[in-house]
Amino acid sequence: MAKGKKPATYEDIEALPVGWVGEILEDELVASRATMGHVHAVARLSAILGKPFSLGEGGPGGWWMIAKMEVHLGRDILVPDLAGWRCERLPRPLSPEEPFMTLAPDWVCEVLLPSTAEVDRERKLPIYHREGVAHAWLVDPLARTLEIFRRESSEWRLIATHAGAETVHAEPFDAVPLGLGVLWLGQAQAER
């Protein structure tokens, strides 16, 4: 943050135009707007992972998964594209009135935009690591890649990079296969 500049506040987030997502990272407001490829990948991942892991249909269950939910971690306010909490870590059931979470997720997924890729990698991943998030995924709908990171004591460890239409077993959701081809907007439409 520039010397002498005021830290961003929640009012700065609220002042953003409709359709923009605001986050506060190290006292600085960061705003972004999604693209069709981004929204498509988030929706598909939410549906694919939600059924077996959040609902327990055709999979082990045991997770709460939420898309685009504010997560307040100290002074930082993040909005991961998808986040998951293991049910045993939640102190109580989620309430429909809660406007945000204060418990760090066990897993986060950021779907990269050209305008946010550097922020997601260089600013958000270190905050997630600091807060104890165990796994992070970076999905790039333009490059058609999935990067899987596992938290180690001092840094993230890239454990796999997958591309194209591969079918993968991606940690921590490796109990169910994930066909990457359905995440990519152009490819998913062509395969119909």
trRosetta pair geometry for C-beta under 8 A, 3 or more apart (Angstrom, degrees):
i j d omega theta_ij theta_ji phi_ij phi_ji
1 5 5.5 -136 170 69 96 119
1 7 7.2 -19 -140 -99 167 65
1 26 6.6 -154 -31 127 104 95
1 27 5.3 -33 -55 87 153 112
1 28 5.2 -166 -89 -63 95 104
2 5 4.3 76 70 -17 91 129
7 24 8.0 61 171 -165 90 124
7 27 3.6 -77 -132 -156 97 110
7 28 7.8 -89 -144 -58 60 42
7 75 7.6 -50 -175 -179 142 131
8 12 4.6 -87 -161 43 91 156
8 13 7.7 87 161 -40 115 80
8 24 4.8 -161 89 -121 121 106
8 27 5.9 147 23 173 78 49
8 28 5.7 90 -11 -155 124 15
8 29 3.9 158 -121 -45 149 85
9 12 5.3 120 58 -4 61 96
9 13 7.9 -118 109 3 48 84
9 24 7.8 30 -107 -93 6 147
10 13 5.4 -46 -160 31 49 114
10 14 6.4 47 145 -17 72 104
10 24 7.7 -77 -78 -26 54 139
10 77 7.2 106 -96 -43 83 163
11 14 5.5 -53 -145 40 37 113
11 15 6.3 40 153 -25 66 106
12 15 5.8 -55 -147 32 30 113
12 16 7.6 51 150 -41 57 88
12 22 6.7 -175 116 -173 80 149
12 24 7.5 103 68 -83 122 107
12 29 4.7 -107 135 -81 137 143
13 16 6.1 -36 -170 -4 38 114
13 22 3.6 -174 -129 90 78 138
13 23 7.6 75 -104 -59 117 16
13 24 7.0 -82 -53 -39 115 98
13 29 6.9 -163 -67 -130 66 108
13 77 7.0 -62 -60 99 151 149
14 22 8.0 -92 -24 41 30 149
16 20 4.2 -118 162 85 122 124
16 21 7.8 -93 114 29 161 2
16 22 4.8 -175 -24 -46 147 120
16 31 5.5 172 -119 -124 134 133
17 20 5.3 79 64 -1 74 120
19 33 5.8 33 136 -132 94 108
20 31 5.0 10 174 -175 121 112
20 32 7.0 149 -158 73 75 26
20 33 5.2 -54 -104 -75 68 91
21 31 6.8 157 78 -152 45 60
21 32 5.5 -23 59 63 95 79
21 33 7.3 158 12 -87 79 40
21 34 7.4 56 -6 -34 122 92
21 68 7.2 -109 -112 -147 137 104
21 79 5.3 -126 179 77 122 155
22 29 5.9 -27 -160 -160 108 97
22 30 7.2 141 -156 75 56 46
22 31 5.0 -23 -98 -97 73 84
22 77 7.8 24 119 101 80 122
22 79 7.8 91 75 -8 35 135
23 29 7.5 139 75 -155 42 49
23 30 4.9 -24 66 64 93 97
23 31 7.7 175 21 -80 66 38
23 32 7.9 4 6 9 106 101
23 76 7.8 11 172 -177 94 79
23 77 5.7 -162 -154 98 58 76
23 78 5.4 33 -146 -118 124 42
23 79 5.4 -131 -79 10 104 91
23 124 7.9 -6 147 -91 160 112
24 27 6.7 0 178 -123 102 16
24 28 6.9 154 -155 70 62 32
24 29 6.0 -31 -98 -92 72 54
24 30 7.4 162 -97 16 21 80
24 75 7.1 -91 122 150 121 73
24 76 6.1 -164 97 -144 78 42
24 77 4.3 54 33 33 94 97
25 28 5.7 -33 69 62 72 87
25 30 5.4 11 13 -4 114 129
25 76 5.8 34 -117 -136 46 102
25 78 7.3 65 -82 -85 88 85
25 119 7.2 171 9 -165 165 103
25 123 4.9 54 168 159 150 127
25 124 6.7 -81 -109 -75 134 69
25 127 6.8 -118 -137 -38 92 147
26 75 7.8 69 -119 97 26 113
26 76 6.9 5 -44 -89 44 102
26 123 7.1 -109 4 -155 116 108
27 75 6.4 -7 -68 143 73 132
30 116 8.0 104 161 -124 118 94
30 119 5.7 141 -166 -146 149 148
30 123 7.5 149 -55 97 161 155
32 113 6.3 149 -170 45 127 147
32 115 6.1 161 -129 102 97 115
32 116 4.9 13 -109 -69 150 127
32 119 7.8 -151 -56 54 130 151
34 38 4.4 -142 -159 90 89 131
34 39 5.0 95 146 -54 136 91
34 42 7.8 -56 -138 2 142 139
34 113 7.0 -140 -126 -73 46 135
35 38 4.7 99 52 5 72 107
35 39 7.1 -146 91 -3 36 88
35 113 6.1 139 2 -123 108 107
35 141 7.9 -156 82 69 113 139
36 39 5.9 -57 -143 40 30 107
36 40 6.0 33 158 -22 65 110
36 185 6.1 75 127 -113 97 162
37 40 5.7 -54 -144 37 28 114
37 41 6.4 27 158 -18 63 106
37 141 3.8 164 156 126 112 145
37 142 6.7 89 121 -60 163 67
37 184 7.4 -5 -148 -149 102 54
37 185 4.7 -109 -107 -6 71 130
38 41 6.1 -59 -151 35 26 107
38 42 6.5 23 154 -16 63 108
38 81 7.7 -123 -180 -119 93 137
38 111 5.0 139 -149 118 76 123
38 112 7.9 -130 -107 81 100 28
38 113 5.6 -12 -77 -76 140 97
38 141 6.1 -142 -74 11 46 142
39 42 5.8 -56 -148 37 32 111
39 43 6.2 30 156 -18 66 108
40 43 5.9 -59 -147 38 27 109
40 44 6.2 22 158 -15 65 110
40 141 7.2 107 67 -129 102 148
40 183 7.5 128 122 -175 90 48
40 185 4.5 101 61 -84 167 97
40 188 7.3 -170 170 38 129 146
41 44 5.9 -57 -143 40 28 108
41 45 6.2 26 160 -16 65 109
41 111 4.8 150 91 -132 127 139
41 139 5.5 177 165 130 139 137
41 141 4.8 -131 -40 -75 138 117
41 183 4.7 46 -126 -173 84 93
41 184 7.5 24 -84 -80 99 38
41 185 7.6 -76 -44 -42 78 85
42 45 6.1 -59 -146 39 25 107
42 46 6.2 28 156 -22 63 111
42 67 5.8 106 171 -147 110 126
42 68 7.5 51 -179 -41 147 100
42 81 4.9 -119 -106 178 114 110
42 82 6.3 175 -146 -45 81 99
42 111 5.4 -108 -60 -6 87 149
43 46 5.7 -57 -148 35 27 114
43 47 6.4 23 157 -15 63 108
43 67 7.9 34 -88 -118 46 166
44 47 5.9 -59 -149 39 30 108
44 48 6.0 24 158 -16 68 112
44 182 5.4 -178 -165 129 138 96
44 183 5.2 -169 86 -104 142 58
44 188 7.3 -128 -89 -92 150 159
45 48 5.8 -58 -138 42 29 108
45 49 5.8 7 171 1 68 114
45 82 5.8 -108 110 -32 124 158
45 109 6.3 -133 145 124 157 164
45 111 7.8 -168 7 -68 143 119
45 139 7.1 -129 -57 -44 147 166
45 183 6.5 38 -54 -110 89 110
46 49 6.7 -64 -134 48 18 94
46 50 5.4 23 167 -30 59 123
46 65 6.9 168 -140 135 72 123
46 67 5.0 -29 -93 -56 137 128
46 82 6.0 -161 -79 -104 82 122
47 50 5.9 -52 -126 33 18 114
47 51 6.8 23 172 -25 55 103
48 51 7.1 -63 -166 21 18 105
48 178 6.3 92 147 -128 139 88
48 182 7.2 135 -67 86 136 136
49 52 7.1 -78 -159 50 36 88
49 53 5.3 -23 173 27 76 127
49 54 7.3 72 126 -11 74 100
49 65 6.2 161 112 -118 108 167
49 82 7.5 90 56 174 143 151
49 84 7.6 -91 144 -70 134 138
49 173 5.7 -53 -130 -132 107 163
49 176 7.8 158 -117 72 57 133
49 178 7.7 1 -71 -99 87 120
50 53 6.8 -82 -124 57 16 83
50 54 4.4 -32 -153 32 64 127
50 55 6.2 53 149 -9 74 100
50 65 5.3 -135 -100 70 78 137
51 54 7.4 18 -24 49 11 85
51 55 5.3 -37 -146 44 37 123
51 57 4.8 -65 178 67 84 108
51 58 6.3 12 134 45 108 110
51 59 7.0 108 109 12 71 119
52 55 7.4 -2 -40 59 9 81
52 56 7.1 28 -169 -133 37 16
52 57 6.2 -94 -87 74 45 55
52 58 4.9 -74 -93 88 95 79
52 59 2.2 75 -177 -4 102 139
52 60 7.0 46 161 23 91 55
52 61 7.5 -115 163 -56 48 47
52 173 7.9 114 86 -163 116 106
52 175 7.3 -161 147 95 133 107
52 176 4.7 114 76 -57 168 157
53 56 7.7 22 -161 -70 8 45
53 59 5.5 -47 -56 115 54 142
53 60 6.9 14 -111 63 63 78
53 61 6.5 138 -160 -120 29 19
53 62 6.9 -62 -164 57 69 73
53 63 4.3 3 155 34 98 131
53 65 6.5 75 96 -34 109 130
53 84 7.1 -13 132 -139 135 143
53 173 5.9 -63 -64 -122 145 109
53 176 7.4 -124 -45 14 94 135
54 61 7.4 -11 135 -139 6 61
54 63 5.2 -71 -82 89 61 88
54 64 6.4 73 -130 -130 96 25
54 65 4.3 -95 -68 19 129 104
54 84 7.7 -123 -73 -125 98 103
55 61 7.0 -93 100 -106 26 89
56 59 6.5 -131 -143 75 33 71
56 60 7.1 -69 -126 122 75 23
56 61 2.8 2 -90 -73 98 117
56 62 7.5 99 -86 -13 97 58
58 176 7.2 82 126 -114 93 128
59 175 5.9 117 -152 105 93 119
59 176 4.9 -40 -102 -54 121 131
60 175 5.3 16 -11 107 118 172
61 87 7.9 -1 147 -14 87 139
62 86 6.2 -12 153 -150 93 77
62 87 5.3 -123 -164 12 49 111
62 88 7.5 -14 -162 -14 94 91
63 84 4.8 -11 -171 -168 123 114
63 85 6.9 142 -159 72 68 40
63 86 6.1 -49 -102 -104 68 43
63 87 6.5 -119 -82 -32 15 84
63 106 7.9 -116 -126 54 98 128
63 107 8.0 -20 -140 31 132 125
64 84 6.7 156 79 -153 49 59
64 85 4.7 -9 56 57 103 94
64 87 6.1 116 -26 -86 89 70
64 90 6.3 50 1 -45 142 144
64 94 6.4 134 -151 -27 148 131
65 82 6.5 -3 -172 -173 100 100
65 83 7.2 169 -149 86 56 42
65 84 4.6 -18 -98 -98 79 90
66 69 4.2 14 130 -17 128 137
66 82 7.4 160 85 -153 38 56
66 83 5.7 -17 62 61 84 89
66 84 7.8 161 19 -85 63 44
66 101 7.7 150 54 -31 151 133
67 81 6.6 -21 -151 163 81 53
67 82 5.3 -29 -102 -97 71 71
67 83 8.0 160 -94 18 26 68
68 79 5.9 14 -155 178 58 105
68 80 7.9 -135 -89 86 28 46
68 81 6.6 -4 -67 -142 69 39
69 79 7.1 -180 80 -141 24 71
69 80 7.6 -10 54 53 71 81
69 83 6.2 -97 50 38 107 123
69 100 6.8 146 168 -132 83 54
69 101 6.0 55 136 -5 123 109
70 77 5.9 -16 -162 -171 106 97
70 78 7.4 140 -155 77 55 39
70 79 5.6 -36 -94 -89 56 85
70 99 6.9 0 49 140 127 75
70 100 3.8 -51 90 -115 106 109
70 101 7.2 172 96 25 57 68
71 77 7.4 154 76 -157 46 49
71 78 5.0 -23 62 68 97 90
71 79 7.2 164 14 -89 78 33
71 80 6.5 17 3 1 130 98
71 83 6.4 126 -52 -81 136 171
71 100 6.6 177 -89 -176 21 95
71 101 4.9 -21 -113 69 73 100
71 102 7.6 152 -165 -94 61 21
71 104 7.1 82 177 -116 130 47
71 105 6.7 -74 -107 -22 153 98
72 76 7.5 157 -157 88 46 53
72 77 5.4 -16 -104 -105 71 77
72 100 5.2 70 -15 134 103 138
72 101 7.1 179 24 84 71 45
72 102 5.2 -28 71 -101 95 74
73 76 4.9 -18 70 70 89 103
73 77 7.8 169 26 -86 67 29
73 78 6.5 3 13 9 113 110
73 102 7.5 149 -83 -156 46 54
73 104 5.9 57 -105 -83 121 92
73 127 6.4 129 85 169 142 108
73 131 4.9 -50 -153 -91 141 146
76 127 5.3 -152 160 -149 173 143
77 100 7.7 -50 -142 -146 99 153
78 124 6.1 115 -130 -135 128 105
78 127 6.5 168 -56 103 138 142
78 128 7.7 -168 152 -66 178 86
80 83 4.4 102 71 -58 134 101
80 105 6.9 -71 27 12 156 148
80 108 4.2 -108 -132 -151 152 106
80 109 6.6 103 169 53 109 46
80 110 6.1 -93 -145 -74 77 75
80 124 7.8 142 -90 179 80 136
81 109 5.5 -75 73 101 101 80
81 110 5.5 125 5 -126 109 36
81 111 4.6 110 -105 8 176 92
81 139 7.9 -98 73 40 153 114
82 108 7.1 150 87 -161 59 47
82 109 4.1 6 56 49 103 113
82 111 8.0 69 -2 -27 95 99
83 101 7.6 -144 104 38 149 152
83 105 4.0 -132 -174 -73 105 157
83 107 6.9 157 -158 89 49 61
83 108 5.1 -12 -106 -107 80 73
83 109 7.4 -153 -70 22 41 71
84 105 5.8 95 60 -170 37 117
84 106 5.9 -58 102 60 80 91
84 107 4.2 1 53 58 105 107
84 108 7.8 -160 22 -72 69 35
85 89 5.7 -124 -180 73 94 114
85 90 5.6 88 131 -59 134 100
85 101 7.7 -164 -46 -150 139 152
85 103 6.7 60 -118 105 140 119
85 105 5.3 -107 -69 -131 75 67
85 106 5.6 119 -128 1 39 95
86 89 4.8 81 69 1 88 108
86 90 7.9 -162 91 -15 48 81
86 106 4.9 51 -15 -24 91 159
87 90 6.0 -52 -157 21 42 111
89 103 7.0 161 139 164 104 138
89 106 6.5 148 16 -53 156 115
90 93 7.2 70 128 -98 132 24
90 94 7.0 -60 -162 -50 148 79
90 103 7.0 165 -111 67 62 163
91 103 7.6 177 -4 -68 97 147
94 98 6.3 -103 -168 29 80 139
95 98 4.7 110 67 -27 90 99
98 101 7.3 59 147 -75 130 56
101 105 7.5 67 109 -58 154 82
104 128 7.3 140 -160 -145 115 60
104 131 3.8 170 -98 147 147 116
104 132 5.5 121 84 61 150 88
104 133 5.5 -119 164 -62 113 78
105 108 5.4 121 72 -63 135 83
105 128 8.0 -31 56 -140 93 103
105 133 5.7 29 78 -118 75 104
106 133 6.7 139 -164 -148 15 63
106 134 5.1 -7 -171 24 72 113
106 135 7.0 26 143 27 70 90
106 172 7.3 -45 135 33 110 160
107 133 7.0 130 -91 -172 16 97
107 134 6.6 -42 -69 65 65 88
107 135 4.5 -9 -112 70 86 102
107 136 7.3 175 -157 -82 57 35
107 137 7.4 26 -179 -6 99 98
107 172 5.8 -126 -76 30 133 117
107 173 7.9 80 -145 -33 171 99
108 128 5.6 -106 23 -124 145 143
108 133 5.6 -16 -4 -163 109 150
108 135 7.6 177 28 97 56 60
108 136 5.2 -7 65 -117 90 79
108 137 7.3 -157 101 31 49 69
109 136 7.4 160 -87 -165 38 54
109 137 4.2 -9 -113 64 84 108
109 138 7.8 179 -157 -78 59 24
109 139 6.3 24 -178 -8 104 112
110 116 7.8 -133 176 129 116 119
110 120 4.3 165 145 -149 153 128
110 124 6.5 115 -74 94 152 148
110 136 7.3 3 5 -174 98 101
110 137 7.3 178 29 90 57 60
110 138 5.6 -13 68 -112 93 68
110 139 7.3 -176 92 27 43 74
111 139 4.7 -28 -110 73 71 106
111 140 7.8 157 -164 -85 57 26
111 141 6.4 30 -174 -25 105 105
112 116 6.4 -162 -151 84 56 88
112 117 4.3 45 -161 -97 116 86
112 120 5.8 -129 -101 41 81 155
112 138 6.0 40 -41 -176 113 93
112 139 6.7 -167 7 83 81 47
112 140 4.6 -16 49 -100 126 74
112 141 7.4 -168 63 12 74 71
112 142 7.8 -85 95 22 102 97
113 116 4.4 58 52 24 97 101
113 117 6.7 -143 70 -39 41 75
114 117 6.3 -26 -135 -8 24 115
114 142 7.1 35 -57 -9 93 156
116 119 4.9 -62 -159 47 65 114
116 120 5.4 67 142 -27 90 103
117 120 5.8 -56 -146 37 28 111
117 121 6.2 15 160 -8 64 112
117 140 7.4 36 -110 -108 119 106
118 121 6.0 -62 -143 45 29 104
118 122 5.4 -9 175 12 69 121
118 123 7.8 54 132 -2 66 98
119 122 6.8 -65 -117 53 17 87
119 123 5.0 -36 -160 37 59 122
119 124 6.3 56 143 -17 72 103
120 123 7.6 -3 -41 52 8 80
120 124 5.1 -34 -139 38 41 128
120 125 6.9 63 154 -33 56 91
120 138 6.5 129 135 -122 128 108
121 124 7.6 41 2 46 13 86
121 125 5.8 -6 -157 -3 32 130
121 138 7.0 31 -82 -107 86 152
122 125 7.3 33 -36 34 7 104
122 126 7.5 -6 168 -8 36 112
123 126 6.7 -67 -160 35 22 104
123 127 7.0 15 153 -13 60 110
124 127 5.6 -59 -153 37 39 111
124 128 6.2 38 153 -19 72 105
125 128 5.6 -54 -146 38 33 112
125 129 6.3 36 155 -21 66 105
125 136 6.1 130 -124 140 90 172
125 149 7.3 22 -143 72 121 171
125 156 6.0 -50 175 -26 120 150
126 129 5.5 -52 -146 37 34 114
126 130 6.2 40 154 -23 66 103
127 130 5.6 -50 -147 34 32 114
127 131 6.3 20 157 -10 64 111
128 131 6.0 -66 -148 44 28 105
128 133 4.0 -38 178 28 93 141
128 136 5.7 98 115 -80 154 130
129 132 7.9 62 178 -55 29 18
129 133 6.8 -70 -74 47 30 91
129 151 5.9 165 -126 -125 76 104
129 155 7.0 -14 -148 -141 155 32
129 156 5.9 -107 -84 -51 126 89
132 151 7.2 106 -164 157 37 168
133 136 6.2 68 122 -61 127 95
133 151 6.3 154 92 -53 57 138
134 150 7.1 -18 164 -152 69 67
134 151 5.2 -112 -141 24 34 119
134 172 6.9 43 106 -48 120 139
135 148 7.1 -21 -165 -168 104 84
135 149 6.7 149 -160 83 54 62
135 150 5.9 -22 -103 -105 76 58
135 151 7.0 -107 -61 -9 34 88
135 171 6.1 -151 -120 126 140 88
135 172 5.0 -159 -10 -19 158 102
136 148 7.9 154 84 -158 48 41
136 149 4.4 -10 61 61 91 116
136 151 7.6 87 -8 -54 96 87
136 156 6.5 -45 38 -128 125 135
137 146 6.2 -21 -165 -165 108 91
137 147 6.8 150 -159 78 54 55
137 148 5.7 -16 -104 -103 80 63
137 149 7.3 -167 -77 21 32 79
137 170 7.1 48 -101 163 128 135
138 145 8.0 7 106 107 86 96
138 146 7.5 154 80 -156 50 43
138 147 4.4 -3 55 53 98 108
138 149 7.4 50 -7 -13 96 112
139 145 7.4 -180 -149 92 43 52
139 146 5.4 -8 -105 -105 76 74
139 147 7.9 -154 -69 25 35 68
139 183 6.6 -105 -167 175 132 147
140 143 4.1 12 115 42 130 103
140 144 7.0 -58 94 -3 81 15
140 145 4.7 14 46 50 107 89
140 146 7.9 -156 22 -69 70 34
140 147 7.8 45 -9 -7 102 100
141 144 6.8 24 -162 -81 32 53
141 183 6.8 -131 -106 142 86 94
141 184 6.0 155 -154 -117 76 66
141 185 6.7 45 -176 -6 126 96
143 163 7.4 -72 143 -127 86 105
144 163 5.9 80 108 -164 85 74
144 164 5.7 62 129 -83 127 33
144 180 7.2 106 178 148 86 119
144 183 7.7 142 -140 87 73 103
144 184 4.9 2 -112 -88 105 138
144 187 7.4 74 -117 -12 136 141
145 161 6.1 -9 -171 -173 116 94
145 162 6.8 152 -157 81 63 47
145 163 4.8 -25 -101 -98 79 81
146 160 8.0 6 106 111 89 95
146 161 7.2 163 84 -155 50 48
146 162 4.7 -7 57 58 99 98
146 163 7.6 -164 22 -73 68 38
146 168 7.0 -152 71 39 140 156
146 170 6.6 -58 141 -106 140 147
146 180 6.0 -132 -12 -112 125 124
146 183 7.8 91 -61 44 112 167
147 158 6.2 -46 -172 -138 105 105
147 160 7.5 173 -151 93 44 53
147 161 5.0 -11 -104 -105 75 83
148 158 7.4 109 76 -159 50 58
148 159 5.3 -57 101 62 98 93
148 160 4.6 13 43 55 115 91
148 161 7.6 -159 18 -74 73 38
148 162 7.7 37 -13 -1 107 100
148 170 5.4 -163 -84 -157 139 95
148 171 5.8 110 174 52 137 89
149 156 4.3 -5 -173 -176 129 118
149 157 6.6 143 -158 69 70 40
149 158 5.7 -41 -98 -95 77 51
149 159 6.8 142 -122 6 23 85
150 156 7.3 138 68 -161 33 67
150 157 5.1 -26 64 63 86 98
150 159 5.0 46 -4 -30 110 131
150 171 6.5 -12 -75 112 109 142
151 156 6.2 -46 -101 -106 51 65
151 157 7.7 141 -127 17 4 83
152 155 6.0 0 63 64 100 57
152 156 7.2 138 21 -128 82 14
152 157 4.9 64 -19 -24 120 113
158 161 6.9 5 175 -46 117 95
159 171 6.5 -7 84 38 147 138
160 168 7.5 153 139 -161 144 136
160 170 7.2 -141 75 -122 137 78
160 171 7.7 127 17 18 123 103
162 166 4.9 -120 -173 67 109 142
162 168 4.8 -59 -100 -62 165 150
162 170 7.3 -97 5 -84 142 111
162 180 6.0 -171 126 -53 117 149
163 166 6.6 76 64 -5 40 119
163 180 7.5 -176 162 115 13 163
164 180 6.6 95 93 89 38 129
164 181 7.2 -5 149 -81 60 80
165 179 6.9 -1 -176 -179 73 86
165 180 5.9 -166 -138 75 25 87
165 181 3.3 27 -130 -71 92 109
165 184 7.9 -89 -80 23 75 127
165 187 6.6 -155 -79 175 106 148
166 179 7.9 -166 105 -145 36 49
166 180 5.3 32 57 18 69 125
167 177 5.1 15 173 178 107 119
167 178 6.9 164 -157 79 60 38
167 179 4.7 -25 -101 -96 87 69
167 180 7.3 -152 -85 2 34 76
168 177 7.1 144 71 -155 26 70
168 178 5.4 -28 64 63 79 93
168 180 6.5 42 5 -38 109 106
169 174 3.9 63 161 -152 94 83
169 175 7.7 117 -154 -9 104 13
169 176 7.7 155 -126 74 78 27
169 177 6.0 -55 -76 -101 75 60
169 178 7.3 142 -97 14 28 86
170 173 5.8 12 81 62 80 89
170 174 6.1 -165 61 -80 21 72
170 178 5.5 -31 9 28 114 139
171 174 5.3 -5 -77 -36 53 115
173 176 6.2 -42 163 45 91 93
173 178 7.0 66 104 -45 118 126
179 182 5.6 70 96 -2 100 104
180 183 5.5 -51 -169 20 58 118
180 184 7.3 42 148 -18 80 101
181 184 6.4 -63 -159 29 41 104
181 187 5.3 -115 -165 135 79 131
181 188 6.7 144 143 -78 71 68
181 191 6.6 68 148 -29 125 158
182 187 7.9 -115 -84 102 19 101
182 188 5.0 74 -148 -106 47 112
182 191 7.9 -91 -90 60 66 143
183 188 7.2 171 42 -51 14 124
184 187 4.1 42 87 27 113 115
184 188 6.1 163 74 -20 54 89
185 188 6.1 -57 -138 34 20 108
185 189 6.6 15 164 -14 59 109
186 189 6.1 -63 -152 36 27 108
186 190 6.4 23 155 -18 65 111
187 190 5.7 -59 -146 37 32 110
187 191 6.3 25 159 -18 67 110
188 191 6.1 -61 -148 36 28 108
188 192 7.4 46 152 -42 59 94
189 192 6.1 -39 -164 0 37 116
